[in-house]
Amino acid sequence: MHSGVAALTGPQDSVEERRATYERRRDDALAALEGIETRSEGTFFVWFRLPNDVTVERLLVEHRLAVAPGEGFGARGEGWARLSLAVSDGTLELGLKRLRAAFG
């Protein structure tokens, strides 16, 4: 209980720093996915609709890019993929480059 109180009442600088980092990464991902339908719901994930000829399996095998298939999250996720923003900036940059190439 004491640790929970300390977390809520202690310094919050790191929280704002982390929020800003995820916001920047989200904005980078949305810019890279321009022209593709996306959803970003305030989490550290960006959802994007897979073009008809692209599957998560093809992204992995042909472009060495791992994203989560939307079907794993229920019927609403069918035809979508989930991109994590909880990676390093360098990893995200490389992943977005590969994603753009896959959609090229």
BAFITOR-915914 format. One record per residue (C-alpha): residue number from 0; z, x, y; chain. Coordinates in Angstrom, 3 decimals, padded with zeros to 6 digits. Example, Ala and Ser with C-alpha at 12.3 -4.5 7.8 and 13.67 -1.06 7.14 Angstrom:
<pts>
PT / 0 / 007.800 / 012.300 / -004.500 / A
PT / 1 / 007.140 / 013.670 / -001.060 / A
</pts>
This chain:
<pts>
PT / 0 / 000.000 / 000.000 / 000.000 / A
PT / 1 / 000.877 / 002.787 / 002.434 / A
PT / 2 / -002.483 / 004.460 / 001.906 / A
PT / 3 / -004.280 / 001.192 / 002.678 / A
PT / 4 / -002.335 / 000.773 / 005.929 / A
PT / 5 / -003.056 / 004.390 / 006.867 / A
PT / 6 / -006.776 / 003.900 / 006.194 / A
PT / 7 / -006.906 / 000.824 / 008.424 / A
PT / 8 / -004.721 / 002.109 / 011.241 / A
PT / 9 / -005.622 / 005.796 / 011.237 / A
PT / 10 / -008.510 / 007.551 / 012.981 / A
PT / 11 / -011.802 / 005.662 / 012.626 / A
PT / 12 / -014.201 / 008.363 / 013.858 / A
PT / 13 / -015.604 / 008.963 / 010.396 / A
PT / 14 / -016.325 / 005.248 / 009.948 / A
PT / 15 / -018.506 / 005.114 / 013.070 / A
PT / 16 / -020.191 / 008.372 / 012.091 / A
PT / 17 / -021.030 / 007.005 / 008.636 / A
PT / 18 / -022.254 / 003.683 / 010.067 / A
PT / 19 / -024.564 / 005.512 / 012.474 / A
PT / 20 / -025.900 / 007.679 / 009.640 / A
PT / 21 / -026.760 / 004.645 / 007.498 / A
PT / 22 / -028.307 / 002.879 / 010.485 / A
PT / 23 / -030.546 / 005.896 / 011.178 / A
PT / 24 / -031.526 / 006.149 / 007.515 / A
PT / 25 / -032.273 / 002.411 / 007.397 / A
PT / 26 / -034.453 / 002.688 / 010.492 / A
PT / 27 / -036.320 / 005.644 / 008.956 / A
PT / 28 / -036.906 / 003.698 / 005.741 / A
PT / 29 / -038.108 / 000.594 / 007.576 / A
PT / 30 / -040.501 / 002.704 / 009.648 / A
PT / 31 / -041.873 / 004.340 / 006.482 / A
PT / 32 / -042.332 / 000.901 / 004.920 / A
PT / 33 / -044.136 / -000.575 / 007.920 / A
PT / 34 / -046.601 / -003.171 / 006.719 / A
PT / 35 / -044.557 / -003.839 / 003.561 / A
PT / 36 / -042.217 / -006.828 / 003.430 / A
PT / 37 / -038.620 / -005.562 / 003.585 / A
PT / 38 / -035.054 / -006.847 / 003.584 / A
PT / 39 / -032.087 / -004.952 / 004.910 / A
PT / 40 / -028.897 / -006.940 / 004.773 / A
PT / 41 / -026.287 / -004.659 / 006.320 / A
PT / 42 / -025.731 / -002.524 / 003.228 / A
PT / 43 / -026.807 / 000.988 / 002.323 / A
PT / 44 / -029.879 / -000.336 / 000.540 / A
PT / 45 / -033.314 / -001.396 / 001.727 / A
PT / 46 / -035.266 / -003.856 / -000.376 / A
PT / 47 / -039.055 / -003.833 / -000.329 / A
PT / 48 / -041.661 / -006.004 / -001.960 / A
PT / 49 / -043.745 / -004.127 / -004.478 / A
PT / 50 / -047.495 / -004.341 / -003.871 / A
PT / 51 / -049.339 / -006.017 / -006.757 / A
PT / 52 / -050.548 / -002.754 / -008.312 / A
PT / 53 / -047.213 / -000.881 / -007.993 / A
PT / 54 / -044.261 / -001.035 / -010.386 / A
PT / 55 / -040.995 / 000.861 / -010.373 / A
PT / 56 / -042.156 / 002.537 / -013.577 / A
PT / 57 / -045.326 / 003.819 / -011.858 / A
PT / 58 / -043.274 / 005.042 / -008.902 / A
PT / 59 / -041.079 / 007.018 / -011.290 / A
PT / 60 / -043.792 / 008.431 / -013.556 / A
PT / 61 / -046.592 / 009.015 / -011.059 / A
PT / 62 / -044.627 / 009.811 / -007.899 / A
PT / 63 / -041.261 / 011.035 / -009.238 / A
PT / 64 / -039.465 / 008.409 / -007.176 / A
PT / 65 / -036.543 / 006.434 / -008.594 / A
PT / 66 / -035.833 / 003.007 / -007.126 / A
PT / 67 / -033.975 / 000.097 / -008.697 / A
PT / 68 / -036.119 / -002.772 / -009.997 / A
PT / 69 / -035.236 / -005.994 / -008.237 / A
PT / 70 / -035.303 / -008.015 / -011.467 / A
PT / 71 / -032.028 / -006.359 / -012.424 / A
PT / 72 / -030.355 / -008.277 / -009.594 / A
PT / 73 / -031.495 / -011.749 / -010.621 / A
PT / 74 / -034.474 / -014.014 / -010.070 / A
PT / 75 / -034.412 / -013.467 / -006.301 / A
PT / 76 / -035.188 / -009.787 / -006.885 / A
PT / 77 / -038.350 / -010.292 / -008.918 / A
PT / 78 / -041.257 / -008.393 / -007.355 / A
PT / 79 / -038.918 / -006.306 / -005.200 / A
PT / 80 / -037.373 / -002.847 / -005.469 / A
PT / 81 / -034.170 / -001.471 / -003.981 / A
PT / 82 / -034.084 / 001.877 / -002.189 / A
PT / 83 / -030.713 / 003.563 / -001.737 / A
PT / 84 / -029.763 / 005.100 / 001.593 / A
PT / 85 / -026.714 / 006.745 / -000.004 / A
PT / 86 / -028.491 / 010.064 / -000.525 / A
PT / 87 / -028.840 / 013.155 / 001.613 / A
PT / 88 / -031.227 / 013.069 / 004.552 / A
PT / 89 / -033.496 / 015.566 / 002.784 / A
PT / 90 / -033.625 / 013.484 / -000.394 / A
PT / 91 / -034.377 / 010.329 / 001.566 / A
PT / 92 / -037.099 / 012.080 / 003.570 / A
PT / 93 / -038.761 / 013.324 / 000.374 / A
PT / 94 / -038.450 / 009.905 / -001.259 / A
PT / 95 / -039.990 / 008.147 / 001.744 / A
PT / 96 / -042.841 / 010.657 / 001.764 / A
PT / 97 / -043.509 / 009.922 / -001.911 / A
PT / 98 / -043.237 / 006.194 / -001.298 / A
PT / 99 / -045.805 / 006.346 / 001.503 / A
PT / 100 / -048.120 / 008.309 / -000.810 / A
PT / 101 / -047.693 / 005.690 / -003.532 / A
PT / 102 / -048.616 / 002.915 / -001.113 / A
PT / 103 / -051.282 / 005.039 / 000.605 / A
</pts>
